[in-house]
């Protein structure tokens, strides 16, 4: 008897769940994080109109001379790089980064990471990756924010590429100030000697460091330098959500 009633109970539960969700949406409408339009049921965080206006990047996988590669030439060895979109002030991309960092939108980071992973796959960049390493933030900053945005991005990418995320490989031992208004010279000083590697040996051959935005590359350079000192044979690639023009 219960077997026959189970589909009926399932349909009733689904109906009440949808009804309750509609009531919640009526009281607390789900709005686009960029333009404040009410989102459709199939949309998440950003509406389709704003999505079409985002300036996506295309890096030709057949060349090693894209702008993000060149940023690290003569500084540290980088195997390959990937960025989803360009970043400029006053654009949709700036609003996305602001919401990701300061809008308490942890799930938004997961979605953006999935977007990064899907875009990377579509460009047929087939690399053997052992782990994604999110750029760490100090525990105090993570407590205040509630999450590490780079870690959320890495988790989203990993869910698409089926590669593990290692949040213990490297940590940030000093709570540095924001890099936003600093010069290139002061950015490098600000991240000097702030990262510490784990003492546990990792059998990695190729890792990908994940960050939200790269401007001067000072933070990534500091991370890669300390990793290269201990693991000189380890190949390191970079995935970032946005690259400043």
N, C-alpha and C positions, 0 to 999 in steps of 0.2 A: 504493500500500500504506500509506504513512505517513498519507494522508488518512483512511483507515478506522480506523487505530490512534489517531489524535489524540484522539477523544472518550474512548477507553479510558484513555489516559494522563491526561487531564484529570480523569476520575472518580477514578482512583487517587490523584492528587495531592490532590484535594479531600478524599478519605477520610483520608489521612495528616495533612493540615493540621488537620482537625477533631479527629482523635485526639490530635495533639500539643497542641492548644488545650485539650482536656479535661484532659490531664495537667498542663498549666501551671495551669489553674484549680483543680485538686485541691491542688496544692502552694501556690499563691498565689491563694486565692479572691478573686473580684471582689466587693468589699463596698460597700454603700451608704455614701456619705460622711457621711450624717447619722445613721443608726441602726445601721450595721454589719451589717445583714442581707445575706446573699449575694444578689447580683443575678441576675435571670433573664437568659437570653441576649439578649432584646430590650431590656433595660434598660441605661442608661448612666449611671454615676456616682451617680444618685439612684433609689431604688426607687419604685414606683408609689404605695405607701402614703404615703411622705413627700411626694411630689409633690402629692398631693391635699390635704395640710395646709398648703401654702404659701399665704400671704395675698396673692393677686393684686390688682392695682390696676386699676380701670377709670376712665379719664379720658374724659368725654364729648367727642368731637371737635367737637361743635357749639358748645361754649363755650370761652372763654379764661380761665376762672376756676377752674381746678383748683389744688390746693394747691402743686404744683411751679411753676406759672406765678406764683402769688402770692408765692412765696419771693423772686423777683427784681424784683418791682414796686418802682419808685423807685430801683433800683440799676443795672441794665443792661437793654438792650432784648433780649428773647428772642422769636423768632418763634413757636415752639411747643415743648412738652415731652412727654416720654414716660418712664414708669417701669414696670418689670415687676411689682415687688412692694414691700410695706412692710417696713421693718426695725425690729425691736425686740430688745432684749437677751434672751437666754435662749430664743430661738425657732429654728426651722429656718433662717430667713433669716440669722441671725447665723452659724450653722455654715457655710452656703453661702459667705458672704463671707469667712470665715476660711480655708476651704479654697482659695478662689480666690486670696487674697492670699498666704497663708503655707504652703499645703499642697503647693507645687510641682506644681500641677495645671494645666498650660498648656492641655491639650486640654479640660479642664472649662470653661475660659473660652470656647473656641470653641463648645461645646455650649450654654452659657448665652446666648451671642450669637445663635445660631440660634433659640433659644427667643424671644429678644427680637424678632428680625426677623419671625418667624412670627406672634407675638402682635400686633405692630404692623400687619401686613398684614390680619389678621382683623378689625381695628377700622376698616378702610377709611379710614385716614388717608393720603390720596394727596398727597404732596408731591414736588416736583421737587428732588431732592437731588444736588448735584455731587460731594460727597466727605464721608466720615466722618473726623473728626479725633479720635483718641484723646487723652485727657489724658496728657501725657508724664510720665515719671518720670526722675530723674537717671540717667545711664549707670552710675554706681557701684551704685545700687540695683537697676537692671535686671540687672547682672552678678551680683549676689548672689542675686537671686530667680530669675534665668534667663529672665524674660519680663516684659512690662508687661501687667498684667491688663486694663487698658482697651483696649490694642491687640488682645488676644485676643478680647475682646467685640466690638470693631469688626469684626474679620475674620469672626467668626461672623455678625453682622448683614449685612455686605456680601455674604456668600455667598448669603443669602436675597434681598436686595433688588437685587443686581447693581449695586452702586455702589462705586467705588474707595475705598480707605483711603489717606489721606495722612499718613504719620508724620513728614514733614519740614516741614510747614507751620509748626509751632511746637515749640520745645524747652524743656526745663527746665534752666536754667544753674546753679542752686544746689541742693545736696543738703539740703533742709529736713528738719526733724524731723517725726515723726508728728503728725497733727492730732487724734488720738483724744481726748486728755485736755485739750485746750486750750479756753479760752473763745472766744466769738465774736470778741471784740476781738483776742485773741492769734492766732486762726486767720487773721485778715486780715493781721496783721503778718507772720505766718510765710510767707505766699505773696506778699508785696509785692515787686515787681520781680524775680521769679524766672523769668519766662517771656520768651523771645526769639523774635520772628518771623523766618522765613526771608526773605532778601533777594530771592529769586526771585518774580517776579510770578505770581500764580495767577488764572486767569480764572474765578473762582468767583462765583456769585450767591447760592447758599444752601449752607451747610455745616451738619453736625450734629456737635456735640462729644459724645463718648462717655466716660462715667465709670462706675465700679463702684457707688459709693454717694454720695448727697448728704445732708448734714446741715444745715450753715448756708449752704452755697453759696459759701463764701469762695474756694475754688480756682477754681470756674467763673467767678465774678465777676471775678477777677483776669485770667483768660484772655480773657474776652469784652471787658474794658475795653481791653486792649492791642491786640486785633484791631480793635475799633471805631475806635481812634485812627488806624490806618493805612487801614482799609477801612470807612469810615462807612456805605456803601451796602450792605455785605454782610449778608445775612440769616443769623441764627444760631439753630439749634434745639438742644435738649439731649435726649439719650437716656441714661438711667441704669438700671442693673440694679435698684437699690433706693433707696428714699427713706425716711429716718428719720422716724418719727412725731413 
